[in-house]
């Protein structure tokens, strides 16, 4: 499958991280982050359990369940099996296309923030994540699984899932959770323990891909709108540039530049208390976009607040303009979903 074996091979295939995108990162929770967190009802948490296994879990609650206690500190309930160390959060706001990514560490005193940034809405748009959901048949919704391979119930769920989050970490334990969105069926089952996930255009940071090259352990959490279950797949990943595989996952005539291939060692399909508590699929409780800051305003302010040194960074901070940013984002969403 032409697995990518080095950073240079990876960057030859997908390009280097775009420096301007990295400047949208800040090292604390500013007023934009706090506004988003105040209406967020769910988060996908990437963490390492006490057995040293990469895991991912959906947490949920009332709006503002993740409480900011300091500019670099969050308080929210963590799984009992979470070990201290690198962890990552993808904060979901029902009805909003963008997501807030927060990376840091988890410990006895809560979640300590290392970096925070707003992720573009392309994955949510492609997935139609907040569209009105079709009812899930009671028999299907009751099916659960906990096994070493992907059985019929998990395969059916995977085939219906348009949205997933990949949690990974680098060789130093720094964690990241990144969204993936596509029409249902594009989380492709290649075998009883093998799943392929297309790498579509996003923030152009390629954190997940770089992490996989350095440290292949991953956890994937898949969601199906209208279903209160989650599917967690844990295992190891490689990055493939195989032409045939890429073409199988083409959408709108565009094949992805790379595909994440996960060799699954554990499958967990179960009802999520977090989804039920967060009422993720209740469109009547989705947030009014006008109640949130414009994404372009968040990105512009975050560029200006980024503390990266160097002449290039200073120039980009000086010229950052919300109106120009908004026009660029609108064009990008229209032309570069795939």
C-alpha positions as CSV (number, residue, x, y, z in Angstrom):
1,X,0.0,0.0,0.0
2,X,3.0,2.3,-0.4
3,X,3.3,3.1,3.3
4,X,5.0,6.4,4.1
5,X,8.1,5.8,6.2
6,X,9.6,9.2,6.9
7,X,8.7,12.9,7.3
8,X,10.4,13.7,4.0
9,X,8.2,11.1,2.2
10,X,5.1,12.5,4.0
11,X,5.8,16.1,3.0
12,X,6.6,15.1,-0.6
13,X,3.1,13.6,-0.7
14,X,1.0,16.1,1.2
15,X,3.2,19.2,1.5
16,X,4.8,20.8,4.5
17,X,2.7,22.4,7.3
18,X,1.7,25.9,6.2
19,X,3.4,28.4,8.5
20,X,0.5,30.8,8.4
21,X,-1.8,28.1,9.7
22,X,0.5,27.5,12.6
23,X,0.2,31.1,13.6
24,X,-3.5,30.6,14.3
25,X,-2.5,28.8,17.5
26,X,-2.3,30.4,21.0
27,X,-1.0,29.1,24.3
28,X,-4.0,30.0,26.5
29,X,-7.8,30.2,26.5
30,X,-8.7,33.8,25.4
31,X,-12.2,35.3,25.3
32,X,-13.0,33.6,22.0
33,X,-12.1,30.2,23.4
34,X,-14.2,30.9,26.6
35,X,-17.2,32.0,24.5
36,X,-17.0,28.7,22.5
37,X,-16.5,26.6,25.6
38,X,-19.5,28.3,27.3
39,X,-21.9,26.8,24.6
40,X,-20.1,23.6,23.9
41,X,-21.9,20.5,25.1
42,X,-19.5,17.8,24.0
43,X,-15.8,17.0,23.5
44,X,-13.8,14.2,22.0
45,X,-11.0,13.4,24.4
46,X,-7.8,11.7,23.3
47,X,-5.7,10.3,26.1
48,X,-3.5,7.4,27.1
49,X,-5.0,4.9,29.6
50,X,-3.2,3.3,32.5
51,X,-2.1,0.4,30.3
52,X,-0.4,2.8,28.0
53,X,-2.9,2.4,25.2
54,X,-4.0,5.4,23.1
55,X,-7.8,5.9,23.7
56,X,-10.5,8.3,22.7
57,X,-13.8,9.0,24.4
58,X,-16.8,11.4,23.9
59,X,-17.6,13.5,27.0
60,X,-20.7,15.5,27.2
61,X,-22.8,17.7,29.5
62,X,-24.8,20.9,29.7
63,X,-23.5,24.0,27.8
64,X,-20.2,25.0,29.5
65,X,-19.6,21.6,31.0
66,X,-15.9,22.2,30.4
67,X,-15.2,25.0,32.9
68,X,-12.3,27.4,32.4
69,X,-10.7,27.9,35.8
70,X,-7.6,29.8,34.6
71,X,-6.2,30.9,31.3
72,X,-4.4,27.6,30.9
73,X,-6.7,25.4,33.0
74,X,-9.9,23.4,32.3
75,X,-12.0,21.4,34.6
76,X,-14.1,18.6,33.2
77,X,-14.6,15.0,34.2
78,X,-12.1,12.5,32.8
79,X,-12.4,8.7,32.4
80,X,-11.3,6.7,35.4
81,X,-8.7,4.9,33.3
82,X,-6.9,8.1,32.1
83,X,-3.2,8.2,32.9
84,X,-1.5,11.5,33.6
85,X,0.2,12.9,30.5
86,X,-0.5,14.3,27.1
87,X,-4.2,14.7,26.2
88,X,-6.2,16.4,23.6
89,X,-9.7,17.8,23.2
90,X,-11.9,18.5,20.2
91,X,-14.7,20.7,21.4
92,X,-18.1,20.3,19.6
93,X,-20.7,23.0,19.4
94,X,-23.9,21.5,18.0
95,X,-25.0,23.4,14.9
96,X,-21.6,25.1,14.4
97,X,-19.3,24.0,11.7
98,X,-16.0,24.9,13.3
99,X,-14.5,23.0,16.2
100,X,-12.1,24.1,19.0
101,X,-9.0,22.0,19.4
102,X,-7.2,22.2,22.8
103,X,-4.0,20.2,23.4
104,X,-2.2,19.8,26.7
105,X,-1.8,17.5,29.6
106,X,-4.2,15.8,32.0
107,X,-3.5,15.3,35.7
108,X,-4.9,15.4,39.2
109,X,-5.5,19.1,38.9
110,X,-7.4,18.9,35.6
111,X,-6.5,19.7,32.1
112,X,-3.5,22.1,31.5
113,X,-3.6,23.9,28.2
114,X,-0.5,23.9,25.9
115,X,-2.1,25.1,22.8
116,X,-5.6,26.1,21.5
117,X,-6.9,26.9,18.0
118,X,-10.0,26.9,16.0
119,X,-10.3,24.2,13.4
120,X,-12.0,24.9,10.0
121,X,-15.5,23.6,9.4
122,X,-14.7,21.4,6.3
123,X,-14.9,18.1,8.1
124,X,-18.3,19.0,9.6
125,X,-19.6,20.3,6.3
126,X,-18.5,17.2,4.4
127,X,-20.1,15.0,7.0
128,X,-23.4,17.0,7.2
129,X,-22.9,16.4,11.0
130,X,-25.6,18.7,12.2
131,X,-28.2,18.0,9.5
132,X,-31.5,16.5,10.7
133,X,-30.7,12.9,11.5
134,X,-32.7,9.9,10.2
135,X,-34.2,7.7,13.0
136,X,-32.0,4.7,14.0
137,X,-33.9,1.4,14.1
138,X,-34.2,0.3,17.8
139,X,-32.7,-3.1,17.0
140,X,-29.6,-1.5,15.4
141,X,-29.3,1.1,18.2
142,X,-29.2,-1.6,20.8
143,X,-26.3,-3.5,19.1
144,X,-23.0,-3.2,21.0
145,X,-19.6,-4.8,20.6
146,X,-16.3,-5.2,22.4
147,X,-13.9,-7.4,20.4
148,X,-10.6,-7.7,18.7
149,X,-12.1,-7.5,15.2
150,X,-14.8,-5.5,13.5
151,X,-18.0,-7.6,13.7
152,X,-21.3,-7.1,11.9
153,X,-22.7,-4.5,14.3
154,X,-19.5,-2.4,14.3
155,X,-19.2,-2.8,10.5
156,X,-22.8,-1.5,10.0
157,X,-22.1,1.5,12.3
158,X,-18.8,2.3,10.5
159,X,-20.6,2.2,7.2
160,X,-23.2,4.7,8.4
161,X,-20.7,7.0,10.1
162,X,-19.9,10.3,8.2
163,X,-17.7,11.7,11.0
164,X,-14.7,10.5,12.9
165,X,-11.9,11.9,15.2
166,X,-8.4,10.5,15.1
167,X,-6.5,10.8,18.4
168,X,-2.7,10.5,18.2
169,X,0.5,11.6,19.9
170,X,4.1,12.3,18.9
171,X,7.2,10.7,20.2
172,X,7.3,13.1,23.1
173,X,3.7,12.3,24.1
174,X,2.2,15.5,22.8
175,X,-1.4,14.7,21.9
176,X,-3.8,15.7,19.2
177,X,-7.4,14.9,18.1
178,X,-8.3,15.7,14.6
179,X,-11.7,15.6,12.8
180,X,-12.4,13.7,9.6
181,X,-15.7,14.1,7.7
182,X,-17.0,12.5,4.5
183,X,-20.2,11.1,3.1
184,X,-21.3,7.9,4.9
185,X,-19.4,4.9,3.6
186,X,-16.0,6.6,3.1
187,X,-14.7,5.2,6.4
188,X,-13.8,2.2,4.4
189,X,-13.6,-1.3,5.9
190,X,-10.7,-3.1,4.1
191,X,-10.8,-6.3,6.2
192,X,-12.0,-7.5,9.6
193,X,-9.2,-5.5,11.3
194,X,-8.4,-2.8,8.7
195,X,-10.0,0.6,8.1
196,X,-9.0,3.3,5.6
197,X,-9.7,7.0,6.3
198,X,-9.1,9.6,3.6
199,X,-7.0,12.6,4.5
200,X,-9.0,15.5,3.0
201,X,-8.2,19.2,3.0
202,X,-8.4,20.8,6.4
203,X,-6.2,23.2,8.4
204,X,-3.1,22.2,6.4
205,X,-1.2,21.5,9.6
206,X,-0.9,17.7,9.1
207,X,-0.4,17.1,12.8
208,X,-2.0,13.7,12.7
209,X,0.1,12.5,9.8
210,X,3.3,13.6,11.4
211,X,2.3,12.0,14.6
212,X,1.7,8.7,12.9
213,X,5.1,8.7,11.2
214,X,6.7,9.2,14.6
215,X,4.4,7.1,16.8
216,X,1.8,4.9,15.0
217,X,-0.6,4.2,17.9
218,X,-4.0,5.8,17.3
219,X,-7.6,5.7,18.5
220,X,-10.5,6.5,16.2
221,X,-13.9,7.6,17.4
222,X,-16.8,7.4,14.9
223,X,-20.2,9.1,15.2
224,X,-23.5,8.5,13.4
225,X,-26.0,11.4,13.6
226,X,-29.1,10.4,15.4
227,X,-27.3,7.4,17.1
228,X,-26.4,7.6,20.8
229,X,-23.6,5.1,20.4
230,X,-19.9,5.7,19.6
231,X,-17.5,3.3,17.9
232,X,-13.9,3.4,19.2
233,X,-11.2,1.7,17.3
234,X,-7.7,1.4,18.8
235,X,-4.6,0.1,17.0
236,X,-1.8,1.3,14.9
237,X,-1.8,3.4,11.7
238,X,0.2,3.8,8.6
239,X,-0.1,6.4,5.9
240,X,-0.6,5.2,2.3
241,X,-0.2,7.0,-1.0
242,X,-1.3,3.9,-3.0
243,X,-3.0,5.2,-6.1
244,X,-5.7,2.5,-6.3
245,X,-6.6,3.1,-2.6
246,X,-6.7,6.8,-3.0
247,X,-8.9,6.5,-6.1
248,X,-11.3,4.3,-4.2
249,X,-11.9,7.1,-1.8
250,X,-12.2,9.9,-4.4
251,X,-15.1,12.3,-3.9
252,X,-16.3,14.9,-6.5
253,X,-13.5,13.6,-8.8
254,X,-10.8,14.4,-6.3
255,X,-8.7,11.6,-4.7
256,X,-7.1,12.4,-1.4
257,X,-3.3,12.9,-1.4
258,X,-2.9,10.3,1.4
259,X,-5.0,7.7,3.3
260,X,-4.7,6.7,7.0
261,X,-4.8,2.9,7.2
262,X,-5.6,1.7,10.7
263,X,-4.9,-1.9,11.8
264,X,-7.4,-2.4,14.6
265,X,-6.5,-4.2,17.8
266,X,-9.7,-3.4,19.8
267,X,-13.3,-2.5,18.8
268,X,-15.7,-0.9,21.3
269,X,-19.2,-0.1,20.1
270,X,-21.4,1.2,23.0
271,X,-24.0,3.7,24.0
272,X,-22.5,7.0,25.0
273,X,-23.8,8.8,28.1
274,X,-22.0,11.9,26.7
275,X,-24.1,12.0,23.5
276,X,-27.3,11.5,25.4
277,X,-26.4,14.2,28.0
278,X,-25.2,16.7,25.3
279,X,-28.3,16.1,23.1
280,X,-26.1,16.3,20.1
281,X,-28.7,15.4,17.6
282,X,-31.5,17.6,18.9
283,X,-31.6,20.3,16.2
284,X,-33.9,22.3,18.5
285,X,-31.0,22.8,20.9
286,X,-28.4,23.6,18.3
287,X,-26.6,26.9,18.8
288,X,-27.5,30.0,16.8
289,X,-24.3,30.8,14.8
290,X,-24.9,34.5,15.3
291,X,-24.4,33.9,19.1
292,X,-20.8,33.0,18.4
293,X,-17.9,35.0,17.1
294,X,-17.2,34.9,13.4
295,X,-14.5,32.2,12.7
296,X,-12.6,34.7,10.7
297,X,-12.5,37.1,13.7
298,X,-11.2,34.3,15.9
299,X,-8.4,33.3,13.5
300,X,-7.4,37.0,12.9
301,X,-7.2,37.7,16.6
302,X,-5.3,34.4,17.3
303,X,-2.7,35.2,14.6
304,X,-2.2,38.6,16.3
305,X,-1.9,36.9,19.7
306,X,0.5,34.2,18.6
307,X,3.9,34.7,20.1
308,X,6.1,32.9,17.5
309,X,9.3,34.8,16.8
310,X,10.9,35.7,13.5
311,X,10.4,38.4,10.8
312,X,7.9,36.3,8.8
313,X,5.6,35.8,11.9
314,X,5.8,39.5,12.8
315,X,4.9,40.5,9.2
316,X,1.9,38.1,9.2
317,X,0.7,39.4,12.5
318,X,0.9,43.0,11.3
319,X,-1.1,42.4,8.1
320,X,-3.7,40.1,9.6
321,X,-7.1,41.5,8.6
322,X,-10.5,40.0,9.5
323,X,-12.3,41.1,6.3
324,X,-9.6,39.6,4.1
325,X,-9.6,36.5,6.3
326,X,-13.4,36.1,6.0
327,X,-13.3,36.3,2.2
328,X,-10.5,33.8,2.0
329,X,-12.3,31.3,4.3
330,X,-15.6,31.6,2.4
331,X,-13.7,30.9,-0.9
332,X,-11.8,28.0,0.7
333,X,-15.0,26.4,2.0
334,X,-16.6,26.7,-1.5
335,X,-13.7,25.5,-3.6
336,X,-11.5,23.3,-1.4
337,X,-13.7,20.8,0.5
338,X,-12.0,18.0,-1.4
